[in-house]
Amino acid sequence: MAATAESLERKEKLQGIGCSRKRKEDPRFIQGKGIYVDDVKLPGMVYGALVRSPHAHARIKSINKEKALALPGVITVLTADDLKPLNLHWMPTLGSDVQAVLADEKVGFQLQEVAMVIAEERYIAADGVDLVEVEYEELPAITDPHKSMDPDAPIIREDLVGKDEVGHGKRLHDNHIFTWEAGDKDSTDAVFDKAEVTIKEEILNPRVHPCPIETCGCVASFDKINGHLTVHMTTQNSHLVRTVLAMLSGIPESKIRVITNDIGGGFGNKVPIYPGYVVAIVASIVLGRPVKWIESRIENLSTTGFARDYHGTAELAADKEGHIQALRFNVLADHGAFNAHVSATKWPAGLFSICTGSYDIPTAYVKVDAVFTNKAPGGVAYRCSLRVTEAVYLIERMIDILAQKLNIDKAEIRRRNFIQADQFPYNTSLGWTLDSGNYGPALDKVLKAVDYEGLRKEQAEKRAKGELMGIGISTFTEIVGAGPTKACDILGIGLFDSCEIRVNPTGSAIARMGTQSQGQGHETTYAQIIATELGIPSDEIQVEEGDTDKAPYGAGTWGSRTTPVGAAAVTKAARKIRDKARKIAAHLLEVSEDDLEWDVDQFRVKGVPDQVKTMKEIAMAAYSNVPEGMENGLEAVDYYDPPNFTFPFGAYVCVIDIDPQTGEIKVRRFYALDDCGTRINDMIIEGQIHGGLTEAFAVSMGQLIDFDEEGNLLGNSLMDYFVPTAVETPHWETDYTVTPSPHHPLGAKGVAESPHVGGIPCFSNAVIDALSHLGVTHVDMPHTAARIWKKLHELGVAK
Amino acid sequence: MIPPSFQYHAPGSVDDAVALLSQYGDEAKLLAGGHSLLPMMKLRFAEPEHLVDINNIESLKGIREENGEIVIGAMTTESALISSALLQEKCPLLPEAAGLIGDPQVRNRGTIGGDIAHGDPANDHPALMMALDAIFTLVGPNGSRQVAANDFYLGTFYTALEADEILTEIRFSPQSPNTGASYHKLKRKTGDFATAAAAAVIEMSGDTCQRARITLTNLGPTALRVKDAEAVLVGQVITDDLIDQAAQKAMDICDPVQDLRGDVEYKTHMAGEMTRRAIKTAIERAKG
């Protein structure tokens, strides 16, 4: 039945799916009324501050607390020896390794946690840190992962000596962690041996840090009377944290409550459990008082989850027309001093094997070797799914290099290799089933929008004048929404997600999820889904996350899993409620369920337009007049285990100009077309694209966590670490196509990470395209003015 | 990021401030805008026992013209420099360059005097003051004295200012006719110090350079005046080749330190490039 003007008006009032509804969160954020962890103040609260190692690799000879303990206001100083009786001086990591909570006899990276001073005031705790005397015996440090497995390399992890494996197969050296492979090595080698064209390039995804504006921290509060532990903390996954805390502490999980209020950005950095949390919790248990611990910026940048540090050797084999026949990627992964990288248990290199990208590559083999170095542990997914940026960067760079080698246009070579729309679902040579995609039309739309041919003509003219202009293309495929529990778990817990919805008698609703917003706008978009599914206005739907006592269990928000997994649970929970509502409506209207049809916010009898029951009426009836045999109430819970990942894709074009005398890069234009399937809120999607592109710009143009040979971190403040402001940030043009996911209840795929994953290679491709006529095939990020100038100087371009 | 404890003083007059400095000597530090000092204190690189906040001293603020000279109070903010109609007319170099310092928040608090007196070669005002031949008024327990900007900087964080003295005023002549000035600053991002920067003040008579001042920021232990580059230009009909020669003189004199902004080679070349650009822009402006 065609929608009437009247029903369209009712639909608009709901502010459901497709509406650019204003963010419900913004009034409190704009007014400074958000509640972040450092806003939490509890009666009797004391403060912890960490003593950290100045050395990257050293033996601890002694720790003297005397002077610190003598400072008025200092309550206690905790070291590894104090945690040992509780067996909490080490903790398990997400990478099947263990990590020192407080350094146990030696330190393995600069600013590693050595002791915590607990004091009545924050300022006293900081003064106390200065008074703790630690005597170190310095050891030679390894900062270059290529040297980790040298025969005479110093052993970083003496605690692992004699252990053949750290969770993921045989170790080859005391500083080796694991080897992970995918694909068919022999047949790949065979294709390479016979190929008409092969290319090979060393490509680094350098170590960077997600650098959320809010640093990490917690307030741990143990109630000695009833044995309850409450932890307010900055985490993207409060339920998993609760489980880990139960495992670590022996406190029943039912007596542990993790509360996360507003979060000032996560970007993967707030997935792991950091030593500071554990020590604050222990301190609270010991003292029976709430303990607050909040990181400084330097602590956050220096010690919490970094990202990337993947040293790739990438190869492609192709025919002379540029059709890729095989891919071979080898990676040396620098995991720092502990294997604390974030991944699902069975995926030690994350989802790196998505590296065949948007292309029909029949044969492939990848191998990742991870090693220890004297750097901070981590390997988090910085605004991407697990190791997906690394994968996409390699393939999107390599296809450009292949085009360059064969003198084929960089758009054309992509067209020749795209998986075609009729090939979906498409099984990749590395084992993924891409559920949907339509790559060619997306690229064509973008090329037309930017007048690609005109840009290439302009570039040729500029080159003739000695000017440097680059055009970058990226046609990426992401893999997000971890994930099917048969394939994905963390510490044995499947990566499903959940939603519980309760509809009140007067027709409003409250919904709680296992996910966790860090600024993405879940309160806004989840309500829109429920509004459309249940006909309840968005404004009357309360969305809550982040309190493990209230919300159902879920794996949290990271890897763009909120829409693919969480939103599917929301949809399915809402549909369970609608199914019950239909039964109640049939009862009230005294017809069969089959005689009813759903119309925006009501059920009506087919063919009898005035015989209707609105959702509001049904809600009241659920509490007063249900059919015989039916329970009262109108609520549902759904735990959604996705059948597959989702595969958002996009086509981006970037145009840059390089100042040949300073090496400065100016981004003239950036056009981003994203396909995230069904779109829930265009405005929020656009905001996510802007944010992701800005972080891609940051990574590509300036972010770097770098070390000197002694393992000293160079540049651990925002003076040096590049977080672009509005002044540096380019103007973004956005566009979209819609190719719904066939297996997601809404057809949605997730979007927030695509611009980061797809944007980084696009910037690099533009920069290298600007130099390609000079014979340059690759330069590593970050493309700072100084580094680009150095290249131009070598090439004789810069004076 | 928490400083050790200190005692805070907020005198209302220059005399009171000088008295506090005399009393506490090396244990005291003056607090102007605080954008250099407070981060150093939070990192515990600077641990003054006494902080003498001179923000309440009204007589140290403002921009005026006096006896044909421009006079700027040391506690005048960068924002005030940028919005000064007097400076825009009589010394456009200063508002233009101040707009390249920090970010709006920094410029609302940061002061010209703090920037000058800190002695940090990365600060922008030292090179600007040297290019303008500015004179600094320093007030101490024995009264006031005047020191030329070109004689003020003795080393990194080391100036002619004594521990018990306060920089109160900056004086310089308005830009003379047929003169152009320019400051070219290469930086990585908003709020950053210069990777390299050059100031040029050039007076032209037709195509001939009559007078030149060329100075550099963050390219040596102090801001640097490149007299050799000035000598290349003065009295000459300016050609691109001469400008290249002047830029080479800037490269010859500079002595930068490698940091994350770039290595010595890059910074040296950028000294040349910024000098080249500053001279070209100054000449264009001089010719009107």
Interface residues (C-beta under 8 A of the other chain):
Chain A: R122 Y123 A126 D127 D130 S296 R297 I298 Q661 T662 G663 E664 G702 D706 L714 G715 M719 D720 F722 P724 T725 V727 E728 T784 A785 A786 W789 K790 H793 A798 K799
Chain B: M1 I2 P4 S5 R44 D103 L186 R188 K189 T190 G191 D192 T195 L260 R261 G262 D263 E265 Y266 H269 M270 G272 E273
